[in-house]
Amino acid sequence: MNLSIIMMIQPLVERADGILRLLANGLVVVDLAGFLLILGILVFELF
């Protein structure tokens, strides 16, 4: 019973993982820029 459910879910998980990887690759650059921006704002607020 559990095995058949796992067999059904596995392709969906793999597809979702692939999509998440693509999103992550795209977001790394955006995330880094956002992180630096937030860090800059925090430093500006503190000093």
N, C-alpha and C positions, 0 to 999 in steps of 0.2 A: 504493500500500500504506500508506504513512505517513499520507496524507491521510484515508483511511477510518478509521484508528485515532484520529486527531485528532478527526474528526467524531463518533465514538462517545464519546470521552472528554470533549469540550467541555461537553455538558449536565451531566454528572456534576460537572465542575469548577465550573461556574456554580452548581449547587445547593449544593455543598460551600461555595463562597464565600459564598453567601447565609446559610447556617447559621452559618458562622464569623463573619460580620458581626453577626448577631443575638447570638451568644455574646459577641462582643467588646463590643457595646453594653451587654449585661448585666454583663459582667465589669469594665468600666471603673470603675464605682462601687465594686464589691467590691475591685478591685485597688488603687484609690486609698486606700480605708480600710485595707487590708492593708499597703500601702506606708507609710502614716502610722504605723500600729501598729508595724511593724518599725523604722521610723526612731526612734520614741519609745523602743523597747526598746534600740536601739543607743546612743542618747543617754544613757539611764538607766544602761546598763552602763559607758559611758565616764566619766561624771561621778558 
